[in-house]
């Protein structure tokens, strides 16, 4: 039951932070889903770092599973990408897909390497 509590608290905080980042990024432009891209890249960086760095199970559950699980938004990325596709904005669709996948993989790798550098 304690593990569920850690995941739940982390999930609440991650969802709230995801909302705040999305509201903040909405000011950039309504033409591209920068909020989703931002949380996906930040979440990938943080998850890469935390997965390699956090060894205490309760902390890993609260941060990696709870907070970052609700902070990152792959389902929103998929939906927004489909909206771009359906509206005939193929260049924006391709850019969104390439940036989300490429930047998030790069951010996760950076997080892993940063964590390893700190612990070695």
C-alpha positions as CSV (number, residue, x, y, z in Angstrom):
1,X,0.0,0.0,0.0
2,X,2.9,2.3,0.7
3,X,4.2,1.8,-2.8
4,X,0.9,2.9,-4.3
5,X,1.0,6.0,-2.1
6,X,4.4,7.0,-3.5
7,X,3.2,6.4,-7.1
8,X,0.0,8.3,-6.5
9,X,1.7,11.4,-4.9
10,X,4.3,11.4,-7.7
11,X,1.6,11.0,-10.3
12,X,-0.4,14.0,-8.9
13,X,2.7,16.2,-8.9
14,X,3.8,15.1,-12.4
15,X,0.4,15.7,-13.8
16,X,0.2,19.2,-12.3
17,X,3.7,20.0,-13.6
18,X,2.8,18.7,-17.0
19,X,-0.2,21.0,-17.1
20,X,1.9,24.0,-16.0
21,X,4.5,23.4,-18.7
22,X,1.8,23.0,-21.3
23,X,0.2,26.3,-20.3
24,X,3.5,28.0,-20.4
25,X,4.5,26.6,-23.8
26,X,1.1,27.5,-25.3
27,X,2.3,31.1,-25.3
28,X,4.9,30.3,-28.0
29,X,2.5,29.4,-30.8
30,X,-0.7,27.6,-31.4
31,X,0.6,26.2,-34.6
32,X,2.9,23.5,-33.1
33,X,2.5,21.4,-29.9
34,X,5.6,22.6,-28.1
35,X,4.2,21.8,-24.7
36,X,4.1,18.1,-25.4
37,X,7.5,18.2,-27.0
38,X,8.9,20.0,-24.0
39,X,7.5,17.6,-21.4
40,X,8.5,14.6,-23.5
41,X,12.1,15.8,-23.8
42,X,12.4,16.9,-20.1
43,X,10.7,13.7,-19.0
44,X,13.0,11.5,-21.1
45,X,16.1,13.3,-19.7
46,X,14.9,12.9,-16.2
47,X,13.8,9.3,-16.5
48,X,17.1,8.4,-18.1
49,X,18.9,10.0,-15.2
50,X,16.6,8.7,-12.4
51,X,16.5,5.1,-13.7
52,X,20.3,4.9,-13.6
53,X,20.7,7.0,-10.4
54,X,17.9,6.2,-8.0
55,X,18.5,3.0,-6.1
56,X,15.9,3.4,-3.2
57,X,12.8,1.6,-4.4
58,X,10.3,4.1,-2.8
59,X,12.1,7.1,-4.4
60,X,12.2,5.3,-7.8
61,X,8.5,4.5,-7.6
62,X,7.5,8.1,-6.6
63,X,9.8,9.8,-9.1
64,X,10.2,7.5,-12.1
65,X,6.9,5.7,-12.1
66,X,4.6,8.3,-10.5
67,X,5.9,11.7,-11.3
68,X,7.6,11.1,-14.7
69,X,4.9,8.6,-15.7
70,X,2.3,11.3,-15.5
71,X,4.5,14.1,-16.6
72,X,5.4,12.7,-20.0
73,X,2.7,12.6,-22.6
74,X,3.3,10.1,-25.3
75,X,-0.4,9.6,-25.8
76,X,-0.9,13.4,-26.2
77,X,2.0,13.4,-28.7
78,X,0.3,10.7,-30.7
79,X,-3.1,12.5,-30.7
80,X,-1.6,15.9,-31.6
81,X,0.5,14.3,-34.4
82,X,-2.7,12.7,-35.8
83,X,-4.4,16.1,-35.7
84,X,-1.6,17.6,-37.7
85,X,-1.8,14.7,-40.2
86,X,-5.5,15.0,-40.6
87,X,-5.4,18.7,-41.2
88,X,-3.0,18.2,-44.0
89,X,0.0,19.7,-42.2
90,X,2.4,17.0,-43.2
91,X,5.6,19.0,-42.6
92,X,4.5,19.9,-39.1
93,X,3.5,16.2,-38.5
94,X,6.9,15.0,-39.7
95,X,8.8,17.7,-37.7
96,X,6.8,16.8,-34.6
97,X,7.4,13.1,-34.9
98,X,11.1,13.5,-35.6
99,X,11.7,16.0,-32.8
100,X,9.8,14.0,-30.2
101,X,11.4,10.7,-31.0
102,X,14.9,12.1,-31.7
103,X,15.1,14.6,-28.9
104,X,13.6,12.2,-26.3
105,X,16.0,9.4,-27.2
106,X,18.9,11.8,-27.0
107,X,17.7,13.3,-23.7
108,X,17.3,9.8,-22.2
109,X,20.8,8.9,-23.3
110,X,22.1,12.2,-21.8
111,X,20.4,11.5,-18.5
112,X,21.9,8.0,-18.3
113,X,25.4,9.2,-19.1
114,X,25.1,12.2,-16.7
115,X,24.0,9.8,-13.9
116,X,26.8,7.4,-14.6
117,X,29.3,10.3,-14.6
118,X,28.1,11.4,-11.2
119,X,28.2,7.9,-9.7
120,X,31.6,6.7,-11.1
